[in-house]
Amino acid sequence: MLPRCADSDLVDAASEVLGMMFFTDVMNGNVPSEPPEKPLTVKVEFQGSSTGMLHMSMPRETAEALTANFLGLPMGEVPSEEEVNNVVNELGNMVCGSFLSKHQSEELYDLSKPEILGAAGELPTQVATLRRSLELDNGMMVLALSWDRLNSRA
């Protein structure tokens, strides 16, 4: 079997999780975009035979729409900040786990507890090895993956 491409595996993982669990479609898997203003950013670290981390960032409005979809809230109901943080943490966990399962299906990894970064939680541009901006049917999301394996397997 040919080695899989980390770039397409990351976009595919996000697309599948967003579609199945959040009823949201990825309209475009690599659009040029400016970083969101006052983003909500989650970080998930992983380790196993190699180490890395996934940062996922989005505008607050996108996070609220995804949370409402995930929780099945009535149209127009705005989720609480706690609900948004919990759901975004879970989304980060699901996307990271799905990516690792796709890209390194024979390996075992431990994932850290997802962590919402503070108000200045912008994506680490100097650290990210792979960065993708996703246009969703209800907003925008940016994924930044740092992984020691990307230098040899992307």
Contacts in CASP RR format, 6 or more apart in sequence:
PFRMAT RR
TARGET T0000
AUTHOR 0000-0000-0000
METHOD contacts of the structure
MODEL  1
MLPRCADSDLVDAASEVLGMMFFTDVMNGNVPSEPPEKPLTVKVEFQGSS
TGMLHMSMPRETAEALTANFLGLPMGEVPSEEEVNNVVNELGNMVCGSFL
SKHQSEELYDLSKPEILGAAGELPTQVATLRRSLELDNGMMVLALSWDRL
NSRA
3 153 0 8 1.000
4 102 0 8 1.000
4 103 0 8 1.000
5 154 0 8 1.000
6 103 0 8 1.000
6 130 0 8 1.000
6 145 0 8 1.000
6 147 0 8 1.000
6 149 0 8 1.000
6 150 0 8 1.000
6 153 0 8 1.000
6 154 0 8 1.000
7 130 0 8 1.000
7 132 0 8 1.000
7 154 0 8 1.000
9 99 0 8 1.000
9 102 0 8 1.000
9 103 0 8 1.000
10 99 0 8 1.000
10 103 0 8 1.000
10 130 0 8 1.000
10 132 0 8 1.000
10 143 0 8 1.000
10 145 0 8 1.000
11 26 0 8 1.000
11 29 0 8 1.000
11 30 0 8 1.000
11 132 0 8 1.000
11 134 0 8 1.000
12 102 0 8 1.000
13 95 0 8 1.000
13 97 0 8 1.000
13 98 0 8 1.000
13 99 0 8 1.000
13 101 0 8 1.000
13 102 0 8 1.000
14 26 0 8 1.000
14 95 0 8 1.000
14 98 0 8 1.000
14 99 0 8 1.000
14 132 0 8 1.000
14 134 0 8 1.000
14 141 0 8 1.000
14 143 0 8 1.000
15 25 0 8 1.000
15 26 0 8 1.000
15 29 0 8 1.000
15 134 0 8 1.000
16 98 0 8 1.000
17 91 0 8 1.000
17 94 0 8 1.000
17 95 0 8 1.000
17 98 0 8 1.000
18 24 0 8 1.000
18 25 0 8 1.000
18 26 0 8 1.000
18 66 0 8 1.000
18 91 0 8 1.000
18 136 0 8 1.000
19 25 0 8 1.000
19 26 0 8 1.000
21 70 0 8 1.000
21 91 0 8 1.000
21 94 0 8 1.000
22 66 0 8 1.000
22 69 0 8 1.000
22 70 0 8 1.000
22 91 0 8 1.000
23 69 0 8 1.000
24 65 0 8 1.000
24 66 0 8 1.000
24 69 0 8 1.000
24 136 0 8 1.000
24 137 0 8 1.000
24 138 0 8 1.000
25 136 0 8 1.000
25 137 0 8 1.000
26 134 0 8 1.000
26 135 0 8 1.000
26 136 0 8 1.000
27 135 0 8 1.000
27 136 0 8 1.000
27 137 0 8 1.000
28 134 0 8 1.000
28 135 0 8 1.000
29 132 0 8 1.000
29 133 0 8 1.000
29 134 0 8 1.000
29 135 0 8 1.000
30 132 0 8 1.000
30 133 0 8 1.000
30 134 0 8 1.000
31 133 0 8 1.000
31 134 0 8 1.000
31 135 0 8 1.000
31 140 0 8 1.000
32 133 0 8 1.000
33 133 0 8 1.000
33 135 0 8 1.000
33 140 0 8 1.000
33 142 0 8 1.000
35 57 0 8 1.000
35 122 0 8 1.000
35 123 0 8 1.000
35 142 0 8 1.000
36 57 0 8 1.000
36 58 0 8 1.000
36 59 0 8 1.000
36 62 0 8 1.000
36 140 0 8 1.000
36 142 0 8 1.000
37 59 0 8 1.000
38 59 0 8 1.000
38 60 0 8 1.000
38 119 0 8 1.000
39 57 0 8 1.000
39 58 0 8 1.000
39 59 0 8 1.000
39 60 0 8 1.000
39 121 0 8 1.000
39 122 0 8 1.000
39 123 0 8 1.000
39 142 0 8 1.000
40 57 0 8 1.000
40 58 0 8 1.000
40 59 0 8 1.000
40 60 0 8 1.000
40 63 0 8 1.000
40 84 0 8 1.000
40 85 0 8 1.000
40 88 0 8 1.000
40 116 0 8 1.000
41 55 0 8 1.000
41 56 0 8 1.000
41 57 0 8 1.000
41 116 0 8 1.000
41 117 0 8 1.000
41 118 0 8 1.000
41 121 0 8 1.000
41 122 0 8 1.000
41 123 0 8 1.000
42 55 0 8 1.000
42 56 0 8 1.000
42 57 0 8 1.000
42 88 0 8 1.000
42 89 0 8 1.000
42 91 0 8 1.000
42 92 0 8 1.000
42 114 0 8 1.000
42 115 0 8 1.000
42 116 0 8 1.000
42 117 0 8 1.000
43 53 0 8 1.000
43 54 0 8 1.000
43 55 0 8 1.000
43 114 0 8 1.000
43 115 0 8 1.000
43 117 0 8 1.000
44 53 0 8 1.000
44 54 0 8 1.000
44 56 0 8 1.000
44 92 0 8 1.000
44 93 0 8 1.000
44 96 0 8 1.000
44 111 0 8 1.000
44 112 0 8 1.000
44 114 0 8 1.000
44 115 0 8 1.000
45 51 0 8 1.000
45 52 0 8 1.000
45 53 0 8 1.000
45 111 0 8 1.000
45 112 0 8 1.000
46 52 0 8 1.000
46 53 0 8 1.000
46 54 0 8 1.000
46 96 0 8 1.000
46 97 0 8 1.000
46 100 0 8 1.000
46 109 0 8 1.000
46 110 0 8 1.000
46 111 0 8 1.000
46 112 0 8 1.000
47 109 0 8 1.000
47 110 0 8 1.000
48 107 0 8 1.000
48 108 0 8 1.000
48 109 0 8 1.000
48 110 0 8 1.000
49 104 0 8 1.000
49 107 0 8 1.000
50 107 0 8 1.000
50 147 0 8 1.000
50 148 0 8 1.000
50 149 0 8 1.000
51 147 0 8 1.000
51 148 0 8 1.000
52 145 0 8 1.000
52 146 0 8 1.000
52 147 0 8 1.000
52 148 0 8 1.000
53 145 0 8 1.000
53 146 0 8 1.000
53 147 0 8 1.000
54 92 0 8 1.000
54 95 0 8 1.000
54 96 0 8 1.000
54 99 0 8 1.000
54 143 0 8 1.000
54 144 0 8 1.000
54 145 0 8 1.000
54 146 0 8 1.000
55 117 0 8 1.000
55 123 0 8 1.000
55 124 0 8 1.000
55 128 0 8 1.000
55 143 0 8 1.000
55 144 0 8 1.000
55 145 0 8 1.000
55 146 0 8 1.000
56 88 0 8 1.000
56 91 0 8 1.000
56 92 0 8 1.000
56 95 0 8 1.000
56 141 0 8 1.000
56 142 0 8 1.000
56 143 0 8 1.000
56 144 0 8 1.000
57 121 0 8 1.000
57 122 0 8 1.000
57 123 0 8 1.000
57 141 0 8 1.000
57 142 0 8 1.000
57 144 0 8 1.000
58 66 0 8 1.000
58 88 0 8 1.000
58 139 0 8 1.000
58 140 0 8 1.000
58 141 0 8 1.000
58 142 0 8 1.000
59 139 0 8 1.000
59 140 0 8 1.000
60 84 0 8 1.000
61 139 0 8 1.000
62 136 0 8 1.000
62 138 0 8 1.000
62 139 0 8 1.000
62 140 0 8 1.000
62 141 0 8 1.000
63 84 0 8 1.000
63 87 0 8 1.000
63 88 0 8 1.000
64 78 0 8 1.000
64 79 0 8 1.000
64 84 0 8 1.000
65 138 0 8 1.000
65 139 0 8 1.000
66 87 0 8 1.000
66 88 0 8 1.000
66 91 0 8 1.000
66 138 0 8 1.000
67 73 0 8 1.000
67 79 0 8 1.000
67 83 0 8 1.000
67 84 0 8 1.000
67 87 0 8 1.000
67 88 0 8 1.000
68 76 0 8 1.000
68 77 0 8 1.000
68 78 0 8 1.000
68 79 0 8 1.000
69 138 0 8 1.000
70 87 0 8 1.000
70 90 0 8 1.000
70 91 0 8 1.000
71 79 0 8 1.000
71 83 0 8 1.000
71 87 0 8 1.000
73 79 0 8 1.000
79 87 0 8 1.000
85 116 0 8 1.000
88 114 0 8 1.000
88 116 0 8 1.000
89 113 0 8 1.000
89 114 0 8 1.000
89 115 0 8 1.000
89 116 0 8 1.000
90 114 0 8 1.000
92 114 0 8 1.000
93 111 0 8 1.000
93 114 0 8 1.000
95 143 0 8 1.000
96 111 0 8 1.000
97 109 0 8 1.000
97 111 0 8 1.000
99 145 0 8 1.000
100 107 0 8 1.000
100 109 0 8 1.000
100 111 0 8 1.000
103 153 0 8 1.000
104 149 0 8 1.000
123 131 0 8 1.000
123 142 0 8 1.000
123 144 0 8 1.000
124 144 0 8 1.000
124 146 0 8 1.000
125 131 0 8 1.000
125 144 0 8 1.000
127 144 0 8 1.000
127 146 0 8 1.000
128 144 0 8 1.000
128 145 0 8 1.000
128 146 0 8 1.000
129 145 0 8 1.000
129 146 0 8 1.000
129 147 0 8 1.000
129 150 0 8 1.000
129 151 0 8 1.000
129 154 0 8 1.000
130 143 0 8 1.000
130 144 0 8 1.000
130 145 0 8 1.000
130 147 0 8 1.000
130 150 0 8 1.000
130 154 0 8 1.000
131 142 0 8 1.000
131 143 0 8 1.000
131 144 0 8 1.000
131 145 0 8 1.000
132 142 0 8 1.000
132 143 0 8 1.000
133 140 0 8 1.000
133 141 0 8 1.000
133 142 0 8 1.000
133 143 0 8 1.000
134 140 0 8 1.000
134 141 0 8 1.000
134 142 0 8 1.000
134 143 0 8 1.000
END
